Structures are given as structure tokens and as C-alpha cells.
Amino acid sequence: MSLNPAPLDDAFRALADPTRRAVVEALARGPATVSELARPFDMAMPSFLQHLKVLEEGGLVATSKKGRVRTCALRPEPLAAVGGWLDAQRALWTQRLDQLDRLLLSLKNDEERR
């Protein structure tokens, strides 16, 4: 496990909400303005901005402002960290399940020999 779990914790917290996951999916297609991102959601702009704030705090989204237009872009590094953590967990559990399969087969073979 990472020595500093905070960035991973922040990324998971940001991804825990379906609205924020939908924003990440939209930004995977390319940068978008806040208005463009908010359009599909039936919520007030202040509520949507709170979602963006959590995504920014999680390191998943970077924003820039040009005049009155605020544009958001996806930052893929935290997603790579989340993916790496999930891959490690998957490998661990695959190994454990393989060991369990071998044990069960061994027990079954021992039982059949008796």
C-alpha cells in the first residue's frame, strides 16, 4: 500500500457519486465548460459546482478560467492510481481463489481415494 493513502482516498471519494462519475466519463471525451458539463443534470448550478469541487479536490479534474468561461479537463494520473490499486486487489484475490480451488480439489481427490 502507498505510504500516503490520502490521494487515493480523495480519488475514491470523488468517484463515489454517480454524478461525479458521469462528469469524469464526459471529460474522458475531452475538455468541456462547466455549463456543458452541467447541462445533462437536473440540479441547480451551485449543487453541480460542489460536485466539481470534490472532483478537483480528488485531483481528477483541473479547471481553467478564460474571461467568464470556466473549462474543465480530466487529470488521468489519479485514475491510473485507482486502477493500479484495483489491479493489485484483483491479483491478490485471484491468487487466493486459485489457492482455495487447489485445496478443494486436493480434498476432493483425497476423499475419492478413500
KOLGU-4560 file (N, C-alpha, C; in nm, 3 decimals, padded with zeros to 5 digits):
<recs>
<n_xx: 00.084 n_yy: -00.119 n_zz: 00.000 ca_xx: 00.000 ca_yy: 00.000 ca_zz: 00.000 c_xx: 00.088 c_yy: 00.125 c_zz: 00.000 mol: A seq: 1 type: MET>
<n_xx: 00.034 n_yy: 00.230 n_zz: -00.057 ca_xx: 00.106 ca_yy: 00.356 ca_zz: -00.066 c_xx: 00.135 c_yy: 00.411 c_zz: 00.073 mol: A seq: 2 type: SER>
<n_xx: 00.250 n_yy: 00.480 n_zz: 00.085 ca_xx: 00.284 ca_yy: 00.542 ca_zz: 00.212 c_xx: 00.188 c_yy: 00.656 c_zz: 00.245 mol: A seq: 3 type: LEU>
<n_xx: 00.136 n_yy: 00.723 n_zz: 00.143 ca_xx: 00.043 ca_yy: 00.833 ca_zz: 00.164 c_xx: -00.089 c_yy: 00.798 c_zz: 00.095 mol: A seq: 4 type: ASN>
<n_xx: -00.184 n_yy: 00.740 n_zz: 00.169 ca_xx: -00.309 ca_yy: 00.698 ca_zz: 00.106 c_xx: -00.404 c_yy: 00.812 c_zz: 00.075 mol: A seq: 5 type: PRO>
<n_xx: -00.376 n_yy: 00.933 n_zz: 00.121 ca_xx: -00.470 ca_yy: 01.044 ca_zz: 00.103 c_xx: -00.509 c_yy: 01.069 c_zz: -00.043 mol: A seq: 6 type: ALA>
<n_xx: -00.416 n_yy: 01.073 n_zz: -00.139 ca_xx: -00.459 ca_yy: 01.096 ca_zz: -00.278 c_xx: -00.554 c_yy: 00.987 c_zz: -00.330 mol: A seq: 7 type: PRO>
<n_xx: -00.526 n_yy: 00.863 n_zz: -00.293 ca_xx: -00.613 ca_yy: 00.753 ca_zz: -00.335 c_xx: -00.749 c_yy: 00.765 c_zz: -00.266 mol: A seq: 8 type: LEU>
<n_xx: -00.749 n_yy: 00.799 n_zz: -00.138 ca_xx: -00.874 ca_yy: 00.819 ca_zz: -00.065 c_xx: -00.956 c_yy: 00.931 c_zz: -00.129 mol: A seq: 9 type: ASP>
<n_xx: -00.890 n_yy: 01.039 n_zz: -00.164 ca_xx: -00.959 ca_yy: 01.153 ca_zz: -00.227 c_xx: -01.019 c_yy: 01.114 c_zz: -00.362 mol: A seq: 10 type: ASP>
<n_xx: -00.944 n_yy: 01.036 n_zz: -00.439 ca_xx: -00.994 ca_yy: 00.993 ca_zz: -00.570 c_xx: -01.115 c_yy: 00.901 c_zz: -00.554 mol: A seq: 11 type: ALA>
<n_xx: -01.108 n_yy: 00.806 n_zz: -00.460 ca_xx: -01.223 ca_yy: 00.718 ca_zz: -00.438 c_xx: -01.344 c_yy: 00.797 c_zz: -00.387 mol: A seq: 12 type: PHE>
<n_xx: -01.321 n_yy: 00.893 n_zz: -00.301 ca_xx: -01.432 ca_yy: 00.975 ca_zz: -00.251 c_xx: -01.496 c_yy: 01.051 c_zz: -00.367 mol: A seq: 13 type: ARG>
<n_xx: -01.413 n_yy: 01.103 n_zz: -00.455 ca_xx: -01.466 ca_yy: 01.177 ca_zz: -00.571 c_xx: -01.544 c_yy: 01.085 c_zz: -00.664 mol: A seq: 14 type: ALA>
<n_xx: -01.501 n_yy: 00.962 n_zz: -00.678 ca_xx: -01.567 ca_yy: 00.868 ca_zz: -00.769 c_xx: -01.687 c_yy: 00.798 c_zz: -00.707 mol: A seq: 15 type: LEU>
<n_xx: -01.713 n_yy: 00.823 n_zz: -00.579 ca_xx: -01.820 ca_yy: 00.752 ca_zz: -00.508 c_xx: -01.960 c_yy: 00.797 c_zz: -00.550 mol: A seq: 16 type: ALA>
<n_xx: -01.970 n_yy: 00.906 n_zz: -00.621 ca_xx: -02.101 ca_yy: 00.961 ca_zz: -00.657 c_xx: -02.127 c_yy: 00.942 c_zz: -00.807 mol: A seq: 17 type: ASP>
<n_xx: -02.248 n_yy: 00.899 n_zz: -00.845 ca_xx: -02.277 ca_yy: 00.877 ca_zz: -00.987 c_xx: -02.268 c_yy: 01.003 c_zz: -01.072 mol: A seq: 18 type: PRO>
<n_xx: -02.304 n_yy: 01.118 n_zz: -01.016 ca_xx: -02.293 ca_yy: 01.242 ca_zz: -01.092 c_xx: -02.147 c_yy: 01.270 c_zz: -01.125 mol: A seq: 19 type: THR>
<n_xx: -02.061 n_yy: 01.254 n_zz: -01.026 ca_xx: -01.919 ca_yy: 01.281 ca_zz: -01.049 c_xx: -01.858 c_yy: 01.179 c_zz: -01.145 mol: A seq: 20 type: ARG>
<n_xx: -01.901 n_yy: 01.054 n_zz: -01.136 ca_xx: -01.850 ca_yy: 00.955 ca_zz: -01.233 c_xx: -01.894 c_yy: 00.992 c_zz: -01.374 mol: A seq: 21 type: ARG>
<n_xx: -02.017 n_yy: 01.042 n_zz: -01.388 ca_xx: -02.066 ca_yy: 01.084 ca_zz: -01.520 c_xx: -01.984 c_yy: 01.202 c_zz: -01.573 mol: A seq: 22 type: ALA>
<n_xx: -01.946 n_yy: 01.293 n_zz: -01.485 ca_xx: -01.863 ca_yy: 01.407 ca_zz: -01.527 c_xx: -01.727 c_yy: 01.356 c_zz: -01.573 mol: A seq: 23 type: VAL>
<n_xx: -01.669 n_yy: 01.262 n_zz: -01.499 ca_xx: -01.539 ca_yy: 01.204 ca_zz: -01.540 c_xx: -01.552 c_yy: 01.138 c_zz: -01.676 mol: A seq: 24 type: VAL>
<n_xx: -01.660 n_yy: 01.064 n_zz: -01.698 ca_xx: -01.682 ca_yy: 01.000 ca_zz: -01.828 c_xx: -01.693 c_yy: 01.103 c_zz: -01.939 mol: A seq: 25 type: GLU>
<n_xx: -01.764 n_yy: 01.213 n_zz: -01.912 ca_xx: -01.778 ca_yy: 01.318 ca_zz: -02.013 c_xx: -01.643 c_yy: 01.381 c_zz: -02.043 mol: A seq: 26 type: ALA>
<n_xx: -01.564 n_yy: 01.406 n_zz: -01.940 ca_xx: -01.433 ca_yy: 01.468 ca_zz: -01.960 c_xx: -01.334 c_yy: 01.373 c_zz: -02.025 mol: A seq: 27 type: LEU>
<n_xx: -01.359 n_yy: 01.245 n_zz: -02.021 ca_xx: -01.272 ca_yy: 01.149 ca_zz: -02.090 c_xx: -01.280 c_yy: 01.172 c_zz: -02.241 mol: A seq: 28 type: ALA>
<n_xx: -01.387 n_yy: 01.233 n_zz: -02.288 ca_xx: -01.402 ca_yy: 01.264 ca_zz: -02.431 c_xx: -01.332 c_yy: 01.394 c_zz: -02.468 mol: A seq: 29 type: ARG>
<n_xx: -01.294 n_yy: 01.472 n_zz: -02.365 ca_xx: -01.223 ca_yy: 01.597 ca_zz: -02.390 c_xx: -01.269 c_yy: 01.706 c_zz: -02.296 mol: A seq: 30 type: GLY>
<n_xx: -01.194 n_yy: 01.816 n_zz: -02.290 ca_xx: -01.231 ca_yy: 01.927 ca_zz: -02.201 c_xx: -01.369 c_yy: 01.982 c_zz: -02.235 mol: A seq: 31 type: PRO>
<n_xx: -01.433 n_yy: 02.039 n_zz: -02.134 ca_xx: -01.567 ca_yy: 02.096 ca_zz: -02.152 c_xx: -01.585 c_yy: 02.210 c_zz: -02.053 mol: A seq: 32 type: ALA>
<n_xx: -01.674 n_yy: 02.300 n_zz: -02.089 ca_xx: -01.705 ca_yy: 02.410 ca_zz: -01.997 c_xx: -01.795 c_yy: 02.357 c_zz: -01.886 mol: A seq: 33 type: THR>
<n_xx: -01.800 n_yy: 02.433 n_zz: -01.778 ca_xx: -01.887 ca_yy: 02.396 ca_zz: -01.666 c_xx: -02.032 c_yy: 02.388 c_zz: -01.714 mol: A seq: 34 type: VAL>
<n_xx: -02.074 n_yy: 02.483 n_zz: -01.795 ca_xx: -02.212 ca_yy: 02.482 ca_zz: -01.846 c_xx: -02.241 c_yy: 02.357 c_zz: -01.927 mol: A seq: 35 type: SER>
<n_xx: -02.148 n_yy: 02.318 n_zz: -02.013 ca_xx: -02.166 ca_yy: 02.197 ca_zz: -02.094 c_xx: -02.177 c_yy: 02.073 c_zz: -02.005 mol: A seq: 36 type: GLU>
<n_xx: -02.092 n_yy: 02.068 n_zz: -01.902 ca_xx: -02.093 ca_yy: 01.953 ca_zz: -01.812 c_xx: -02.221 c_yy: 01.947 c_zz: -01.729 mol: A seq: 37 type: LEU>
<n_xx: -02.271 n_yy: 02.063 n_zz: -01.688 ca_xx: -02.388 ca_yy: 02.068 ca_zz: -01.601 c_xx: -02.519 c_yy: 02.040 c_zz: -01.675 mol: A seq: 38 type: ALA>
<n_xx: -02.521 n_yy: 02.064 n_zz: -01.805 ca_xx: -02.644 ca_yy: 02.057 ca_zz: -01.884 c_xx: -02.724 c_yy: 01.927 c_zz: -01.864 mol: A seq: 39 type: ARG>
<n_xx: -02.662 n_yy: 01.809 n_zz: -01.864 ca_xx: -02.742 ca_yy: 01.685 ca_zz: -01.853 c_xx: -02.802 c_yy: 01.659 c_zz: -01.714 mol: A seq: 40 type: PRO>
<n_xx: -02.763 n_yy: 01.736 n_zz: -01.615 ca_xx: -02.804 ca_yy: 01.707 ca_zz: -01.478 c_xx: -02.917 c_yy: 01.799 c_zz: -01.433 mol: A seq: 41 type: PHE>
<n_xx: -03.013 n_yy: 01.741 n_zz: -01.367 ca_xx: -03.128 ca_yy: 01.816 ca_zz: -01.316 c_xx: -03.096 c_yy: 01.864 c_zz: -01.174 mol: A seq: 42 type: ASP>
<n_xx: -03.009 n_yy: 01.966 n_zz: -01.168 ca_xx: -02.973 ca_yy: 02.023 ca_zz: -01.038 c_xx: -02.933 c_yy: 02.168 c_zz: -01.057 mol: A seq: 43 type: MET>
<n_xx: -02.941 n_yy: 02.242 n_zz: -00.948 ca_xx: -02.901 ca_yy: 02.382 ca_zz: -00.951 c_xx: -02.750 c_yy: 02.391 c_zz: -00.972 mol: A seq: 44 type: ALA>
<n_xx: -02.707 n_yy: 02.499 n_zz: -01.033 ca_xx: -02.564 ca_yy: 02.518 ca_zz: -01.060 c_xx: -02.479 c_yy: 02.512 c_zz: -00.933 mol: A seq: 45 type: MET>
<n_xx: -02.520 n_yy: 02.573 n_zz: -00.821 ca_xx: -02.438 ca_yy: 02.560 ca_zz: -00.700 c_xx: -02.415 c_yy: 02.415 c_zz: -00.657 mol: A seq: 46 type: PRO>
<n_xx: -02.517 n_yy: 02.332 n_zz: -00.672 ca_xx: -02.501 ca_yy: 02.190 ca_zz: -00.638 c_xx: -02.403 c_yy: 02.122 c_zz: -00.733 mol: A seq: 47 type: SER>
<n_xx: -02.414 n_yy: 02.156 n_zz: -00.861 ca_xx: -02.321 ca_yy: 02.097 ca_zz: -00.957 c_xx: -02.179 c_yy: 02.143 c_zz: -00.929 mol: A seq: 48 type: PHE>
<n_xx: -02.162 n_yy: 02.268 n_zz: -00.893 ca_xx: -02.028 ca_yy: 02.320 ca_zz: -00.863 c_xx: -01.966 c_yy: 02.249 c_zz: -00.743 mol: A seq: 49 type: LEU>
<n_xx: -02.050 n_yy: 02.207 n_zz: -00.649 ca_xx: -01.998 ca_yy: 02.129 ca_zz: -00.535 c_xx: -01.940 c_yy: 01.997 c_zz: -00.585 mol: A seq: 50 type: GLN>
<n_xx: -02.006 n_yy: 01.934 n_zz: -00.680 ca_xx: -01.953 ca_yy: 01.810 ca_zz: -00.738 c_xx: -01.818 c_yy: 01.836 c_zz: -00.805 mol: A seq: 51 type: HIS>
<n_xx: -01.809 n_yy: 01.945 n_zz: -00.880 ca_xx: -01.681 ca_yy: 01.979 ca_zz: -00.944 c_xx: -01.572 c_yy: 02.004 c_zz: -00.840 mol: A seq: 52 type: LEU>
<n_xx: -01.609 n_yy: 02.068 n_zz: -00.731 ca_xx: -01.512 ca_yy: 02.095 ca_zz: -00.625 c_xx: -01.455 c_yy: 01.964 c_zz: -00.569 mol: A seq: 53 type: LYS>
<n_xx: -01.541 n_yy: 01.865 n_zz: -00.547 ca_xx: -01.495 ca_yy: 01.735 ca_zz: -00.496 c_xx: -01.403 c_yy: 01.669 c_zz: -00.598 mol: A seq: 54 type: VAL>
<n_xx: -01.438 n_yy: 01.679 n_zz: -00.726 ca_xx: -01.352 ca_yy: 01.621 ca_zz: -00.830 c_xx: -01.216 c_yy: 01.690 c_zz: -00.834 mol: A seq: 55 type: LEU>
<n_xx: -01.216 n_yy: 01.821 n_zz: -00.816 ca_xx: -01.089 ca_yy: 01.895 ca_zz: -00.812 c_xx: -01.007 c_yy: 01.856 c_zz: -00.689 mol: A seq: 56 type: GLU>
<n_xx: -01.072 n_yy: 01.847 n_zz: -00.574 ca_xx: -01.003 ca_yy: 01.808 ca_zz: -00.451 c_xx: -00.946 c_yy: 01.667 c_zz: -00.462 mol: A seq: 57 type: GLU>
<n_xx: -01.015 n_yy: 01.581 n_zz: -00.537 ca_xx: -00.968 ca_yy: 01.445 ca_zz: -00.559 c_xx: -00.858 c_yy: 01.437 c_zz: -00.663 mol: A seq: 58 type: GLY>
<n_xx: -00.827 n_yy: 01.550 n_zz: -00.724 ca_xx: -00.720 ca_yy: 01.554 ca_zz: -00.823 c_xx: -00.762 c_yy: 01.503 c_zz: -00.960 mol: A seq: 59 type: GLY>
<n_xx: -00.890 n_yy: 01.477 n_zz: -00.978 ca_xx: -00.936 ca_yy: 01.418 ca_zz: -01.104 c_xx: -00.966 c_yy: 01.521 c_zz: -01.213 mol: A seq: 60 type: LEU>
<n_xx: -00.991 n_yy: 01.645 n_zz: -01.171 ca_xx: -01.029 ca_yy: 01.749 ca_zz: -01.266 c_xx: -00.946 c_yy: 01.874 c_zz: -01.240 mol: A seq: 61 type: VAL>
<n_xx: -00.902 n_yy: 01.934 n_zz: -01.347 ca_xx: -00.833 ca_yy: 02.063 ca_zz: -01.341 c_xx: -00.922 c_yy: 02.163 c_zz: -01.414 mol: A seq: 62 type: ALA>
<n_xx: -00.931 n_yy: 02.283 n_zz: -01.360 ca_xx: -01.011 ca_yy: 02.386 ca_zz: -01.425 c_xx: -00.926 c_yy: 02.507 c_zz: -01.459 mol: A seq: 63 type: THR>
<n_xx: -00.966 n_yy: 02.574 n_zz: -01.565 ca_xx: -00.901 ca_yy: 02.699 ca_zz: -01.603 c_xx: -01.011 c_yy: 02.798 c_zz: -01.639 mol: A seq: 64 type: SER>
<n_xx: -00.982 n_yy: 02.925 n_zz: -01.621 ca_xx: -01.082 ca_yy: 03.027 ca_zz: -01.648 c_xx: -01.028 c_yy: 03.125 c_zz: -01.751 mol: A seq: 65 type: LYS>
<n_xx: -01.109 n_yy: 03.149 n_zz: -01.852 ca_xx: -01.075 ca_yy: 03.246 ca_zz: -01.955 c_xx: -01.195 c_yy: 03.340 c_zz: -01.967 mol: A seq: 66 type: LYS>
<n_xx: -01.177 n_yy: 03.459 n_zz: -01.916 ca_xx: -01.291 ca_yy: 03.551 ca_zz: -01.911 c_xx: -01.393 c_yy: 03.499 c_zz: -01.811 mol: A seq: 67 type: GLY>
<n_xx: -01.515 n_yy: 03.480 n_zz: -01.858 ca_xx: -01.622 ca_yy: 03.428 ca_zz: -01.771 c_xx: -01.642 c_yy: 03.279 c_zz: -01.789 mol: A seq: 68 type: ARG>
<n_xx: -01.565 n_yy: 03.217 n_zz: -01.875 ca_xx: -01.584 ca_yy: 03.075 ca_zz: -01.907 c_xx: -01.483 c_yy: 02.990 c_zz: -01.831 mol: A seq: 69 type: VAL>
<n_xx: -01.535 n_yy: 02.898 n_zz: -01.756 ca_xx: -01.452 ca_yy: 02.805 ca_zz: -01.681 c_xx: -01.454 c_yy: 02.670 c_zz: -01.753 mol: A seq: 70 type: ARG>
<n_xx: -01.336 n_yy: 02.622 n_zz: -01.789 ca_xx: -01.324 ca_yy: 02.496 ca_zz: -01.862 c_xx: -01.259 c_yy: 02.390 c_zz: -01.773 mol: A seq: 71 type: THR>
<n_xx: -01.310 n_yy: 02.270 n_zz: -01.783 ca_xx: -01.261 ca_yy: 02.158 ca_zz: -01.703 c_xx: -01.193 c_yy: 02.057 c_zz: -01.793 mol: A seq: 72 type: CYS>
<n_xx: -01.090 n_yy: 01.994 n_zz: -01.739 ca_xx: -01.019 ca_yy: 01.889 ca_zz: -01.811 c_xx: -00.991 c_yy: 01.775 c_zz: -01.712 mol: A seq: 73 type: ALA>
<n_xx: -00.991 n_yy: 01.656 n_zz: -01.764 ca_xx: -00.963 ca_yy: 01.537 ca_zz: -01.683 c_xx: -00.815 c_yy: 01.526 c_zz: -01.655 mol: A seq: 74 type: LEU>
<n_xx: -00.780 n_yy: 01.492 n_zz: -01.532 ca_xx: -00.641 ca_yy: 01.463 ca_zz: -01.495 c_xx: -00.634 c_yy: 01.311 c_zz: -01.476 mol: A seq: 75 type: ARG>
<n_xx: -00.569 n_yy: 01.239 n_zz: -01.565 ca_xx: -00.573 ca_yy: 01.093 ca_zz: -01.563 c_xx: -00.486 c_yy: 01.026 c_zz: -01.455 mol: A seq: 76 type: PRO>
<n_xx: -00.392 n_yy: 01.098 n_zz: -01.396 ca_xx: -00.300 ca_yy: 01.035 ca_zz: -01.301 c_xx: -00.372 c_yy: 00.970 c_zz: -01.183 mol: A seq: 77 type: GLU>
<n_xx: -00.467 n_yy: 01.038 n_zz: -01.119 ca_xx: -00.537 ca_yy: 00.972 ca_zz: -01.008 c_xx: -00.615 c_yy: 00.849 c_zz: -01.052 mol: A seq: 78 type: PRO>
<n_xx: -00.669 n_yy: 00.853 n_zz: -01.174 ca_xx: -00.741 ca_yy: 00.735 ca_zz: -01.224 c_xx: -00.645 c_yy: 00.618 c_zz: -01.244 mol: A seq: 79 type: LEU>
<n_xx: -00.523 n_yy: 00.648 n_zz: -01.287 ca_xx: -00.422 ca_yy: 00.543 ca_zz: -01.301 c_xx: -00.388 c_yy: 00.484 c_zz: -01.164 mol: A seq: 80 type: ALA>
<n_xx: -00.381 n_yy: 00.569 n_zz: -01.062 ca_xx: -00.352 ca_yy: 00.520 ca_zz: -00.927 c_xx: -00.466 c_yy: 00.431 c_zz: -00.876 mol: A seq: 81 type: ALA>
<n_xx: -00.589 n_yy: 00.472 n_zz: -00.902 ca_xx: -00.705 ca_yy: 00.391 ca_zz: -00.863 c_xx: -00.700 c_yy: 00.257 c_zz: -00.937 mol: A seq: 82 type: VAL>
<n_xx: -00.673 n_yy: 00.262 n_zz: -01.067 ca_xx: -00.663 ca_yy: 00.140 ca_zz: -01.147 c_xx: -00.554 c_yy: 00.047 c_zz: -01.097 mol: A seq: 83 type: GLY>
<n_xx: -00.440 n_yy: 00.105 n_zz: -01.061 ca_xx: -00.330 ca_yy: 00.024 ca_zz: -01.008 c_xx: -00.367 c_yy: -00.043 c_zz: -00.877 mol: A seq: 84 type: GLY>
<n_xx: -00.434 n_yy: 00.030 n_zz: -00.790 ca_xx: -00.477 ca_yy: -00.028 ca_zz: -00.662 c_xx: -00.577 c_yy: -00.141 c_zz: -00.686 mol: A seq: 85 type: TRP>
<n_xx: -00.675 n_yy: -00.116 n_zz: -00.775 ca_xx: -00.773 ca_yy: -00.221 ca_zz: -00.806 c_xx: -00.708 c_yy: -00.343 c_zz: -00.870 mol: A seq: 86 type: LEU>
<n_xx: -00.611 n_yy: -00.321 n_zz: -00.958 ca_xx: -00.539 ca_yy: -00.433 ca_zz: -01.020 c_xx: -00.467 c_yy: -00.517 c_zz: -00.915 mol: A seq: 87 type: ASP>
<n_xx: -00.405 n_yy: -00.451 n_zz: -00.816 ca_xx: -00.335 ca_yy: -00.523 ca_zz: -00.710 c_xx: -00.433 c_yy: -00.605 c_zz: -00.627 mol: A seq: 88 type: ALA>
<n_xx: -00.550 n_yy: -00.547 n_zz: -00.598 ca_xx: -00.651 ca_yy: -00.621 ca_zz: -00.521 c_xx: -00.704 c_yy: -00.739 c_zz: -00.600 mol: A seq: 89 type: GLN>
<n_xx: -00.725 n_yy: -00.719 n_zz: -00.729 ca_xx: -00.774 ca_yy: -00.827 ca_zz: -00.816 c_xx: -00.672 c_yy: -00.941 c_zz: -00.820 mol: A seq: 90 type: ARG>
<n_xx: -00.546 n_yy: -00.907 n_zz: -00.833 ca_xx: -00.441 ca_yy: -01.009 ca_zz: -00.837 c_xx: -00.435 c_yy: -01.086 c_zz: -00.706 mol: A seq: 91 type: ALA>
<n_xx: -00.445 n_yy: -01.016 n_zz: -00.595 ca_xx: -00.442 ca_yy: -01.081 ca_zz: -00.464 c_xx: -00.558 c_yy: -01.179 c_zz: -00.450 mol: A seq: 92 type: LEU>
<n_xx: -00.678 n_yy: -01.135 n_zz: -00.484 ca_xx: -00.794 ca_yy: -01.221 ca_zz: -00.468 c_xx: -00.797 c_yy: -01.333 c_zz: -00.570 mol: A seq: 93 type: TRP>
<n_xx: -00.745 n_yy: -01.311 n_zz: -00.688 ca_xx: -00.733 ca_yy: -01.419 ca_zz: -00.786 c_xx: -00.640 c_yy: -01.526 c_zz: -00.732 mol: A seq: 94 type: THR>
<n_xx: -00.528 n_yy: -01.485 n_zz: -00.675 ca_xx: -00.433 ca_yy: -01.580 ca_zz: -00.616 c_xx: -00.498 c_yy: -01.658 c_zz: -00.503 mol: A seq: 95 type: GLN>
<n_xx: -00.569 n_yy: -01.589 n_zz: -00.416 ca_xx: -00.635 ca_yy: -01.656 ca_zz: -00.304 c_xx: -00.742 c_yy: -01.754 c_zz: -00.351 mol: A seq: 96 type: ARG>
<n_xx: -00.820 n_yy: -01.715 n_zz: -00.450 ca_xx: -00.923 ca_yy: -01.805 ca_zz: -00.502 c_xx: -00.861 c_yy: -01.926 c_zz: -00.573 mol: A seq: 97 type: LEU>
<n_xx: -00.749 n_yy: -01.905 n_zz: -00.641 ca_xx: -00.678 ca_yy: -02.017 ca_zz: -00.704 c_xx: -00.628 c_yy: -02.114 c_zz: -00.598 mol: A seq: 98 type: ASP>
<n_xx: -00.576 n_yy: -02.061 n_zz: -00.487 ca_xx: -00.529 ca_yy: -02.147 ca_zz: -00.378 c_xx: -00.645 c_yy: -02.225 c_zz: -00.318 mol: A seq: 99 type: GLN>
<n_xx: -00.759 n_yy: -02.161 n_zz: -00.301 ca_xx: -00.877 ca_yy: -02.228 ca_zz: -00.249 c_xx: -00.922 c_yy: -02.338 c_zz: -00.345 mol: A seq: 100 type: LEU>
<n_xx: -00.922 n_yy: -02.311 n_zz: -00.475 ca_xx: -00.957 ca_yy: -02.413 ca_zz: -00.574 c_xx: -00.866 c_yy: -02.535 c_zz: -00.563 mol: A seq: 101 type: ASP>
<n_xx: -00.735 n_yy: -02.508 n_zz: -00.552 ca_xx: -00.641 ca_yy: -02.620 ca_zz: -00.540 c_xx: -00.666 c_yy: -02.701 c_zz: -00.413 mol: A seq: 102 type: ARG>
<n_xx: -00.692 n_yy: -02.633 n_zz: -00.303 ca_xx: -00.720 ca_yy: -02.702 ca_zz: -00.178 c_xx: -00.846 c_yy: -02.787 c_zz: -00.189 mol: A seq: 103 type: LEU>
<n_xx: -00.952 n_yy: -02.731 n_zz: -00.245 ca_xx: -01.076 ca_yy: -02.806 ca_zz: -00.259 c_xx: -01.060 c_yy: -02.927 c_zz: -00.351 mol: A seq: 104 type: LEU>
<n_xx: -00.986 n_yy: -02.910 n_zz: -00.460 ca_xx: -00.960 ca_yy: -03.023 ca_zz: -00.549 c_xx: -00.880 c_yy: -03.130 c_zz: -00.479 mol: A seq: 105 type: LEU>
<n_xx: -00.782 n_yy: -03.089 n_zz: -00.401 ca_xx: -00.700 ca_yy: -03.184 ca_zz: -00.326 c_xx: -00.785 c_yy: -03.260 c_zz: -00.225 mol: A seq: 106 type: SER>
<n_xx: -00.871 n_yy: -03.190 n_zz: -00.155 ca_xx: -00.959 ca_yy: -03.255 ca_zz: -00.057 c_xx: -01.056 c_yy: -03.351 c_zz: -00.126 mol: A seq: 107 type: LEU>
<n_xx: -01.107 n_yy: -03.310 n_zz: -00.241 ca_xx: -01.198 ca_yy: -03.396 ca_zz: -00.316 c_xx: -01.125 c_yy: -03.522 c_zz: -00.363 mol: A seq: 108 type: LYS>
<n_xx: -01.003 n_yy: -03.506 n_zz: -00.414 ca_xx: -00.925 ca_yy: -03.622 ca_zz: -00.459 c_xx: -00.892 c_yy: -03.715 c_zz: -00.344 mol: A seq: 109 type: ASN>
<n_xx: -00.856 n_yy: -03.659 n_zz: -00.228 ca_xx: -00.829 ca_yy: -03.740 ca_zz: -00.109 c_xx: -00.953 c_yy: -03.819 c_zz: -00.068 mol: A seq: 110 type: ASP>
<n_xx: -01.067 n_yy: -03.755 n_zz: -00.074 ca_xx: -01.194 ca_yy: -03.819 ca_zz: -00.035 c_xx: -01.227 c_yy: -03.932 c_zz: -00.133 mol: A seq: 111 type: GLU>
<n_xx: -01.201 n_yy: -03.912 n_zz: -00.262 ca_xx: -01.231 ca_yy: -04.014 ca_zz: -00.362 c_xx: -01.139 c_yy: -04.134 c_zz: -00.350 mol: A seq: 112 type: GLU>
<n_xx: -01.019 n_yy: -04.114 n_zz: -00.302 ca_xx: -00.923 ca_yy: -04.225 ca_zz: -00.284 c_xx: -00.958 c_yy: -04.315 c_zz: -00.166 mol: A seq: 113 type: ARG>
<n_xx: -01.035 n_yy: -04.266 n_zz: -00.074 ca_xx: -01.070 ca_yy: -04.342 ca_zz: 00.045 c_xx: -01.176 c_yy: -04.442 c_zz: 00.020 mol: A seq: 114 type: ARG>
</recs>
